[in-house]
Amino acid sequence: MTTQNNTAFDKLFQDLTFHIRLNKAFHIWMAILTVSLFACLYAYYIQLSTGLGVTGMRDYVTWGIYISNFVFFVATSLIGMLLSAVLGMIGIKWITPITRIAEIIAVAFAAVAGLVIVSDMGRPDRLANVFICGRFQSPILWDVTVVTVYFLISLLLLYIPMIPDLAICIGKLNNRPGWLKKAYEIISLNWKDSPEQNAIIKKCVRVLLLLVIPTALSIHTVTSWLFAVNSRAGWDSTIFGPYFVSGAFVAGCAAVIILMFFFVKNYKLQDYITEKHFSNMGKLFVLMALIYLYFNINEFLVPGYKLKRADAVHLNDLFAGENAGLFWAIQLGGLIIPIILMLFRKMRKATPLMFIAIAVLVGSWLKRYIIVVPTMEHPFLPMQHVPMNFKTYTPTLIELAITAASFIMVIMIITVLSKLFPVIPIKEVAQEKGLLDENSSN
């Protein structure tokens, strides 16, 4: 590199590694999260020792916010596939600074999704039986398998492209703990930036990108089949696979935008994640939301036209009954209004887009609740001679605390990953700016 390129690269490196510091604010934040997590885990201890009777679930409503949470976490994790694999493989260049952010989200949400499902088990000590005694006919076995595989592929997609960046950090990252540099040396696998190593990296990433697409589509399609293979009104649908996948992309886009905004404001990355990136993410967001809106219309229009007796009860509850307020708030505030707003360029700027993303992400979680709970409150068999709390479902404080624990764990994973590693690919950005040759990292 020329002296001018060296200076420019040093500035780029300093900008992209400025956040890698375990300062006092980081320790305070992690302490708050840790205390909060232990408080919530105490609620799980109560549930584990007492039984699922401490939740709002009963004989009729056997799935509550735990399953809603699981579906939401699986959904949000799919954004890694959309940005890294689909857009990356067709050569979309503007996604380069945000691909690692998407992979961090994918790893965090996929990792915790597996733990979330355990919270719904009355006997988690029997989890191994899912694998040992699992039946191939059971969608639950398929779900556990694809979630595990997707997590492993996402972890590799986060780690392997990061190896050259870690090697760069070893020689240039000063005033950091010695153990951090030692860790970089170990996990960078003696990277020397040789043509052979670069070829291996490219081949591995290409293979992983090809594998992650069917795996990601499978993970949420199989999750949708947990519902769709049931004949209950509200779940008995042939479109649940693509419906869930399109909804997953909407939730994932919202999560990426929120994290982009946080990193730009707190990690001083405004020169690398610009208004153009927010605008482009907003356009992608609109596209995914319109596809999801199409499936939402199909979900209700077709059963509403045929109006079978069970469907009539279910739709009446959603449109004008007990759950109508929540249903319309989700459809309007979490989907239709955000789509309209994002059609305007001013609303695709960083700050307004971040608030829209928060509304959509909250709506996405509530949408999973609406999918799960109202259907279970309307079984085919009549409810006779049972207490009132068997007929309706209200989450208890225990359930809310355990649900909060899952979100805290996601935040902790994202925090640790983003404070220990570059959140923007150093080598790829430097190459795009012409500061590094394609096969050079220093």
C-alpha positions, 0 to 999 in steps of 0.5 A: 500500500502507498503511504496515503493508503496506509494513513487512510487504512489506519483511520478506517481501522481505528474507526471500526475498532473504536468500540472494542474496549471493555470500559466502565460503562460496559461493566455497569451495563453487563452487571445490570443485565446479569442481576436482571437475568438472575432475578428472572431465572429465579422465576424459572426456578420456581416454575421448575420446582413447582410445575407449570401450574404457576403459569397461565396455561391450563388443560385447554390453552397449553401453549402461551407466551413461551411458544409465541416467544420461540416462534418470534426468536426463530423468525428474527434469526432469519435475517442473517440468511436474507442479507448475507446469503440472498442479497450477498450472493446476487452482488448487492454491495451496500449490505457489506457494512451491515452483514455482520450485524445481521449475523450477530442477530442471527446467532443471538436469536437462534441460540436463545430460541433453543433455550426458550423452548426448554422453558415450556417443558415441564420436565426439561431433564427429559429433553434428551428424549426428543433426540433419543426417542424422537419420531420422524413423523413429528414436526417437533423433531424436525424443528429441533434439528433445523434450529440446531443446524441453522445456529451452527451455520450462522455461527460459522458465517459470523466467524469465518469471514471475521478471521482476517479481521482478527489477524489485522487486530492482533498487530494494530489493536493497542491499549487493549487487555492482553487476554483479548489479543491472545484470544484473537491469536487463537481464533484467527487460526494463524492467519497469514493472508496467503492466497491459499488461505483466502481461497479457502475462506471464499470457498467455505463462505460460499458453501455456507451461504448455499447451505444457509438458504434451504436451512433458514427456509426450513427452520421457519417452515417447519415451525409453521408446520407445528401449527399447520398440521393441526386442524384447529381453526386459525392454524388449518392453513396451507400458506403458513410456511411462506406466511411465517417466512415472510413475517420472519424477514419483517421482524429481522429487518426491524431488528437490524435497523434498530441495531444499526441505529444503536451502533451508529450513535454509540460506536461512532460509525456514521461514516460507514453506516450512512443514511443511504444504508438506512434508506436502502434497508427501509426499501427492503423493509417495505418490500418484505412488509408488503409481501407479509401483508399479502399473506395476512390478507390471504390468512383471513380472506379465504376462511372468512369467505368460506366461513366454516363454523369454527372459523367464524368463531375464531375470526369473530374473536379477532375482528370484533371480540375479546382479542379485537383491540390487540389484533387491530393494533398489530395490523395497523400499528405494526404493519399497515401504518409503517408501510405507508410511512416508509413509502416517504423518503423522510421516514426512511432516515435513521431516527424515524426509521428506528422508531418505525422498526421498534413498532414493527418488532413489538407488533411482530412479537404480539402477532405471534401471540395472536397466532398462538393463544386465541386459537387455543381458546376455541377448541372443537370440544365444548368447555363444560364444568371447568373453572373460568381460568381454564377457558381463557389465558392470561400470562402470569408474572412467572411467565413474563419474568422467564420471557424477559430472561430470554430477551436479556440473554439475547441482549447480553450475547449481542453486547458481548459480540459487539464489544469484543469483535468488529461489527463492520467487516474491516477487510471487506470495507477496506477493499471496497474503498481501494485501501487493500488489494483483494488478497491483502489484509495489511 
